[in-house]
Amino acid sequence: METLVLGGTNFIGLHLVQLLHSQGNKVTVLNRGKSLRSMPEGIIQLTADREDHAAVARTLKDKQFDVVYDIYAKPHSNLKSLLEILVGNTGHYIFCSSVVVYAPSQIFPVLEQSPKNFSADMPVLAKLKVASEELLMKFFDERSLPISIIRPSVVYGPDNTQPKRDCKIFELLDRGRKVIIPGSGQQLFHPIHVDDLATLFLATSTNKNSYGEAYTGCGPDSSTGTGYVKMVGEIMGVKPEIVHVETSKFDSICREVGISGEHDIFPYAWRVNRTYTNEKAKRDLSWFPQYSIKEGTTMTYNWWRQNNLNQTGPPNDRAAVPPPPSEELKFSADDKVLERLGI
Ligand SMILES: NC(=O)c1ccc[n+]([C@@H]2O[C@H](COP(=O)([O-])OP(=O)(O)OC[C@H]3O[C@@H](n4cnc5c(N)ncnc54)[C@H](OP(=O)(O)O)[C@@H]3O)[C@@H](O)[C@H]2O)c1
């Protein structure tokens, strides 16, 4: 296949590019050229900023692709102009959405047809993804552009660019620091390994059943927050010291010290359960995730150690990057909470 991966140079996009390339597909990537990870030989690299409609149009002019995977997939305002460029010269467009589009639910697992979140106070990313999905279905219905949507849950694995996810837990445990889990630690989260997500994108692009459909991308199992930290401790051979903080007390500490309870402390669902199902992708696309959380996390931890990320911090191949933050700065949010708790 002749493929284009928009945003194909970092975490999810990079793993998709490596998979497509290993299977003999012709791969072009388009990004701004700020992330400078080494790409497999033979990948064509195009440079344009997705915020700049004219530059994207110029760069993609007269180019044809069997499949376009949109991993960057952020700006709804620019999506329409991108789709106008792609109509007529693209066999299949696949959009990387997110499970953030689903409305909060008390019924689990959340399904692809479960209600979407249209509430006014939802995060900007969720708003953009919901609006983008609406636009995409319009293009599918009215402009005959074959479209599919993938909604990944929390993505983890080697090359993760989000420093406050798996790498943060490894680092806390490696340094014998306490791990704060707000609430009871009994809420479930349901991640997907980055390589399973890459195979889901590939399976979607090689099956016409996926036209006009959305698929949740989640792994084979889910975990409670406490269960996850204990499992990571087992993998690392250390005994985690977990600190639970009652939710309303935690919220008021976060307000007092000016940090985000959702993002700065414990990077997985702790307020509500978040579990999904991958039955639809299995049924329509014969796709099956390979990595249990334990297998995938063991692989990620080995990558983290082998690359000495315990010394340097999370990966960053960018050209002129600031040095990794000092220990004090990196864990300052955790330290503020522990100080307020008097621990
Ligand atoms: N990570 C998760 O847990 C998760 C969960 C659900 C959904 N998602 C979705 O996954 C996608 C992000 O994937 P990722 O984690 O691989 O992101 P990432 O590591 O931040 O990589 C983003 C890619 O987009 C390129 N890019 C960024 N800004 C650009 C711009 N203005 N114009 C052109 N290219 C640009 C980057 O290259 P340059 O910097 O060189 O431009 C890079 O190739 C998003 O759509 C996100 O909503 C992620």
The ligand as a Tripos MOL2 file, in Angstrom:
@<TRIPOS>MOLECULE
LIG
   48    52     1     0     0
SMALL
NO_CHARGES

@<TRIPOS>ATOM
      1 N1         -1.1120    8.9250   24.1920 N.am      1 LIG1
      2 C1         -2.3290    8.5400   24.5320 C.2       1 LIG1
      3 O1         -2.5580    7.9680   25.6300 O.2       1 LIG1
      4 C2         -3.4890    8.7950   23.5760 C.ar      1 LIG1
      5 C3         -4.7560    8.2850   23.9090 C.ar      1 LIG1
      6 C4         -5.8050    8.5080   23.0220 C.ar      1 LIG1
      7 C5         -5.6010    9.2030   21.8510 C.ar      1 LIG1
      8 N2         -4.3650    9.6970   21.5560 N.ar      1 LIG1
      9 C6         -4.1810   10.4500   20.3090 C.3       1 LIG1
     10 O2         -2.9400   10.0740   19.6960 O.3       1 LIG1
     11 C7         -2.4480   11.1920   18.9500 C.3       1 LIG1
     12 C8         -1.0800   11.5920   19.4660 C.3       1 LIG1
     13 O3         -0.1890   10.5600   19.2260 O.3       1 LIG1
     14 P1          1.2430   10.5330   19.8820 P.3       1 LIG1
     15 O4          1.1170   10.1940   21.3230 O.co2     1 LIG1
     16 O5          2.0890    9.6840   19.0220 O.co2     1 LIG1
     17 O6          1.6700   12.0840   19.8130 O.3       1 LIG1
     18 P2          3.0890   12.7220   19.8760 P.3       1 LIG1
     19 O7          4.0750   11.7680   20.4400 O.co2     1 LIG1
     20 O8          2.9140   14.0430   20.5210 O.co2     1 LIG1
     21 O9          3.4310   12.9450   18.3030 O.3       1 LIG1
     22 C9          2.7430   13.9060   17.5590 C.3       1 LIG1
     23 C10         3.1740   13.8020   16.0940 C.3       1 LIG1
     24 O10         2.5400   14.8750   15.3850 O.3       1 LIG1
     25 C11         3.5400   15.7460   14.8370 C.3       1 LIG1
     26 N3          3.0160   17.1060   14.9880 N.ar      1 LIG1
     27 C12         2.8000   17.7680   16.1590 C.ar      1 LIG1
     28 N4          2.3240   19.0070   15.9030 N.ar      1 LIG1
     29 C13         2.2400   19.1120   14.5410 C.ar      1 LIG1
     30 C14         1.7970   20.1430   13.6610 C.ar      1 LIG1
     31 N5          1.3480   21.3200   14.1240 N.pl3     1 LIG1
     32 N6          1.8500   19.9170   12.3350 N.ar      1 LIG1
     33 C15         2.3040   18.7320   11.8370 C.ar      1 LIG1
     34 N7          2.7020   17.7020   12.6190 N.ar      1 LIG1
     35 C16         2.6660   17.8970   13.9670 C.ar      1 LIG1
     36 C17         4.7990   15.4720   15.6400 C.3       1 LIG1
     37 O11         5.9940   15.7570   14.9090 O.3       1 LIG1
     38 P3          6.6650   17.2500   14.9560 P.3       1 LIG1
     39 O12         6.6920   17.6360   16.4010 O.co2     1 LIG1
     40 O13         7.9930   17.0660   14.3560 O.co2     1 LIG1
     41 O14         5.7650   18.1110   14.1470 O.co2     1 LIG1
     42 C18         4.6680   13.9620   15.8620 C.3       1 LIG1
     43 O15         5.0300   13.2660   14.6890 O.3       1 LIG1
     44 C19        -3.3940   12.3630   19.1810 C.3       1 LIG1
     45 O16        -4.3290   12.4020   18.1380 O.3       1 LIG1
     46 C20        -4.0440   11.9530   20.5130 C.3       1 LIG1
     47 O17        -5.2890   12.5900   20.7220 O.3       1 LIG1
     48 C21        -3.2970    9.5110   22.3970 C.ar      1 LIG1
@<TRIPOS>BOND
     1     1     2 1
     2     2     3 2
     3     2     4 1
     4     4     5 ar
     5     4    48 ar
     6     5     6 ar
     7     6     7 ar
     8     7     8 ar
     9     8     9 1
    10     8    48 ar
    11     9    10 1
    12     9    46 1
    13    10    11 1
    14    11    12 1
    15    11    44 1
    16    12    13 1
    17    13    14 1
    18    14    15 2
    19    14    16 1
    20    14    17 1
    21    17    18 1
    22    18    19 2
    23    18    20 1
    24    18    21 1
    25    21    22 1
    26    22    23 1
    27    23    24 1
    28    23    42 1
    29    24    25 1
    30    25    26 1
    31    25    36 1
    32    26    27 ar
    33    26    35 ar
    34    27    28 ar
    35    28    29 ar
    36    29    30 ar
    37    29    35 ar
    38    30    31 1
    39    30    32 ar
    40    32    33 ar
    41    33    34 ar
    42    34    35 ar
    43    36    37 1
    44    36    42 1
    45    37    38 1
    46    38    39 2
    47    38    40 1
    48    38    41 1
    49    42    43 1
    50    44    45 1
    51    44    46 1
    52    46    47 1
@<TRIPOS>SUBSTRUCTURE
     1 LIG1         1 GROUP 0 **** ****
